[in-house]
Amino acid sequence: MIPVERILEEMERHLRAARSTGDPAAQRESLAAIRALSDAALGSRTQSRMPEVKPVPLAAPAETPGIPPAPPKREEDGANGDSIFDF
């Protein structure tokens, strides 16, 4: 694990670079580096404290009120299911 003091030194270096340059692209690059360093410093601490999250199974959908259930299929010899062409 990287010591927090070392991360803070790097953040200060990038902050000085962002302030000293007039180039917006260079400033954004320095700020992105500071964000990454912050995430690295905070991530190592928060990961050990965060509980493991387990997925919760979803319940089966309930029948929709107002819509009657489908009638049972008529099964006859030679019929092919719910086709309108069943004779």
C-alpha positions as CSV (number, residue, x, y, z in Angstrom):
1,M,0.0,0.0,0.0
2,I,1.2,3.5,-0.9
3,P,1.6,5.8,2.1
4,V,-0.9,8.6,2.2
5,E,1.9,11.2,2.6
6,R,3.3,10.1,-0.7
7,I,-0.1,10.5,-2.4
8,L,-0.5,13.9,-0.9
9,E,2.9,15.0,-2.2
10,E,1.9,13.9,-5.7
11,M,-1.4,15.7,-5.5
12,E,0.5,18.9,-4.5
13,R,2.9,18.5,-7.4
14,H,-0.1,18.2,-9.8
15,L,-1.8,21.1,-8.2
16,R,1.2,23.3,-8.7
17,A,1.4,22.2,-12.3
18,A,-2.2,23.0,-12.9
19,R,-1.8,26.5,-11.4
20,S,1.4,27.3,-13.3
21,T,0.2,26.4,-16.8
22,G,-2.2,28.5,-18.9
23,D,-3.1,25.5,-21.1
24,P,-6.6,24.3,-20.3
25,A,-5.8,20.8,-21.6
26,A,-2.8,20.5,-19.2
27,Q,-4.9,21.8,-16.3
28,R,-7.5,19.1,-17.0
29,E,-4.8,16.5,-17.1
30,S,-3.4,17.6,-13.8
31,L,-6.9,17.7,-12.2
32,A,-7.6,14.2,-13.6
33,A,-4.4,13.0,-12.0
34,I,-5.5,14.5,-8.7
35,R,-8.8,12.8,-8.9
36,A,-7.1,9.5,-9.6
37,L,-4.8,10.0,-6.6
38,S,-7.8,10.8,-4.4
39,D,-9.6,7.7,-5.5
40,A,-6.5,5.6,-4.8
41,A,-6.1,7.1,-1.3
42,L,-9.8,6.7,-0.4
43,G,-10.4,3.5,-2.2
44,S,-7.8,1.5,-0.1
45,R,-9.6,2.7,3.1
46,T,-13.2,2.4,2.1
47,Q,-12.9,-1.1,0.6
48,S,-12.0,-2.7,3.9
49,R,-15.0,-1.0,5.7
50,M,-17.7,-1.6,3.1
51,P,-19.9,-4.7,3.8
52,E,-20.4,-7.2,1.0
53,V,-23.6,-6.6,-0.8
54,K,-25.5,-9.8,-1.8
55,P,-28.1,-9.7,-4.6
56,V,-31.7,-10.0,-3.5
57,P,-33.8,-12.5,-5.6
58,L,-36.7,-10.8,-7.4
59,A,-40.2,-12.0,-6.6
60,A,-42.3,-13.6,-9.4
61,P,-44.6,-11.0,-11.1
62,A,-48.1,-11.0,-9.7
63,E,-51.1,-11.4,-12.0
64,T,-52.2,-8.1,-13.5
65,P,-55.6,-7.1,-12.1
66,G,-58.3,-6.6,-14.6
67,I,-56.8,-9.1,-17.2
68,P,-58.4,-12.5,-17.0
69,P,-56.0,-15.5,-17.2
70,A,-55.6,-17.2,-20.5
71,P,-58.0,-20.1,-21.1
72,P,-56.5,-23.5,-21.0
73,K,-55.3,-24.9,-24.4
74,R,-57.4,-27.3,-26.2
75,E,-55.4,-30.3,-27.0
76,E,-56.7,-32.5,-29.7
77,D,-55.2,-35.0,-32.1
78,G,-53.7,-33.2,-35.1
79,A,-54.0,-29.7,-33.5
80,N,-50.9,-27.5,-33.4
81,G,-51.7,-25.3,-30.4
82,D,-53.2,-21.8,-30.3
83,S,-53.1,-21.4,-34.1
84,I,-56.3,-19.9,-35.7
85,F,-56.0,-22.6,-38.2
86,D,-56.7,-25.4,-35.7
87,F,-59.7,-27.4,-37.0
